[in-house]
C-alpha cells in the first residue's frame, strides 16, 4: 500500500487508508496500524470433531 494514512473510524477503531502499489485501487484496512485499538482479539473457537456417521440424513 502506498500513500497510506492512518484514520480513526466513527466507532473509535483505527484503520489504514491508501492505494494499492500494484494496480492503484483504493484500499481500506480496518485495524491497520498501531492505533491502540481497545477491541479484544477474536477468541479461537474449538472445533468439535464428531465420531461416527451423521444421523441427520433422512431416508425416503
Residue frames relative to the residue before (quaternion, step in Angstrom):
aa qw qx qy qz dx dy dz
X 1.0000 0.0000 0.0000 0.0000 0.00 0.00 0.00
X 0.0954 -0.7892 0.6039 0.0579 3.55 -0.91 0.86
X 0.7812 0.2771 -0.2360 0.5072 3.56 -1.16 0.56
X 0.2702 0.8021 -0.4979 0.1888 3.55 1.15 0.60
X 0.0821 -0.7754 0.6261 -0.0030 3.49 -1.15 0.83
X 0.3463 -0.7322 0.5447 0.2176 3.59 -0.83 0.94
X 0.0463 -0.7915 0.6091 -0.0178 3.55 -0.87 1.02
X 0.2903 -0.7155 0.6012 0.2058 3.55 -1.29 0.37
X 0.3688 -0.7405 0.5212 0.2099 3.56 -0.77 1.07
X 0.7173 -0.4539 0.3153 0.4244 3.58 -1.31 0.23
X 0.7039 0.4597 -0.2707 0.4691 3.59 1.06 -0.69
X 0.6232 -0.5910 0.3199 0.3999 3.61 1.27 0.14
X 0.5523 0.6063 -0.4053 0.4039 3.60 1.22 -0.17
X 0.4461 -0.6902 0.5042 0.2654 3.55 -1.18 0.60
X 0.0201 -0.7824 0.6225 -0.0052 3.54 -1.24 0.52
X 0.3231 -0.7105 0.5853 0.2196 3.54 -1.34 0.28
X 0.1006 -0.7754 0.6222 0.0376 3.54 -1.02 0.85
X 0.2710 0.7615 -0.5533 0.2013 3.58 -0.93 0.87
X 0.4901 -0.6326 0.4979 0.3342 3.57 -1.23 -0.43
X 0.5629 -0.5986 0.4596 0.3370 3.53 -1.20 0.66
X 0.4252 -0.7232 0.4854 0.2461 3.58 -0.86 0.96
X 0.6559 0.5071 -0.3145 0.4624 3.62 1.21 -0.32
X 0.8483 0.1635 -0.0444 0.5017 3.59 0.64 -1.13
X 0.4971 -0.6972 0.4063 0.3190 3.63 1.22 -0.18
X 0.4267 0.7020 -0.4630 0.3327 3.60 1.27 0.21
X 0.5165 -0.6223 0.4832 0.3354 3.59 -1.10 0.68
X 0.1091 -0.7919 0.6000 0.0318 3.55 -1.02 0.90
X 0.0479 -0.7654 0.6416 0.0158 3.55 -1.22 0.65
X 0.0380 -0.8192 0.5718 -0.0232 3.57 -0.48 1.19
X 0.2926 -0.7653 0.5533 0.1503 3.55 -0.52 1.23
X 0.8011 0.2414 -0.2077 0.5069 3.57 -0.96 0.92
X 0.4672 0.6910 -0.4418 0.3303 3.57 1.21 0.12
X 0.7561 0.3648 -0.2787 0.4664 3.55 -1.18 0.51
X 0.4860 -0.6412 0.4984 0.3228 3.55 -1.29 -0.12
X 0.1034 0.8498 -0.5036 0.1163 3.54 0.62 1.18
X 0.4866 -0.6759 0.4379 0.3385 3.59 1.21 0.10
X 0.0847 0.8315 -0.5397 0.1008 3.55 0.91 0.92
X 0.3464 -0.7567 0.5241 0.1811 3.56 -0.92 0.92
X 0.4891 0.6664 -0.4305 0.3623 3.59 1.26 -0.06
X 0.4449 -0.6799 0.5163 0.2705 3.56 -1.06 0.79
X 0.5294 -0.6164 0.4593 0.3588 3.61 -1.05 0.62
X 0.5898 -0.5891 0.4215 0.3570 3.55 -1.13 0.67
X 0.4056 -0.7135 0.5201 0.2364 3.54 -0.93 0.93
X 0.4327 -0.6837 0.5204 0.2728 3.55 -1.05 0.76
X 0.2778 -0.7642 0.5626 0.1497 3.53 -0.83 1.01
X 0.4044 -0.6952 0.5398 0.2486 3.54 -0.99 0.85
X 0.2882 -0.7525 0.5698 0.1614 3.55 -0.90 0.92
X 0.2766 -0.7671 0.5593 0.1495 3.55 -0.65 1.14
X 0.2561 -0.7572 0.5840 0.1418 3.55 -0.86 1.00
X 0.3117 -0.7543 0.5461 0.1889 3.56 -0.80 0.98
X 0.3220 -0.7324 0.5705 0.1856 3.54 -1.07 0.79
X 0.7944 0.2668 -0.2113 0.5031 3.56 -0.92 0.87
X 0.6747 -0.4900 0.3754 0.4047 3.51 -1.36 -0.22
X 0.5426 -0.6138 0.4705 0.3277 3.52 -1.21 0.57
X 0.2920 -0.7781 0.5352 0.1513 3.59 -0.89 0.91
X 0.4966 0.6889 -0.4145 0.3271 3.57 1.24 0.13
X 0.5316 0.6173 -0.4195 0.4004 3.62 1.25 -0.09
X 0.2217 -0.7794 0.5713 0.1304 3.57 -0.89 0.86
X 0.3226 -0.7375 0.5617 0.1912 3.56 -1.06 0.77
X 0.2003 -0.7749 0.5894 0.1097 3.54 -1.10 0.73
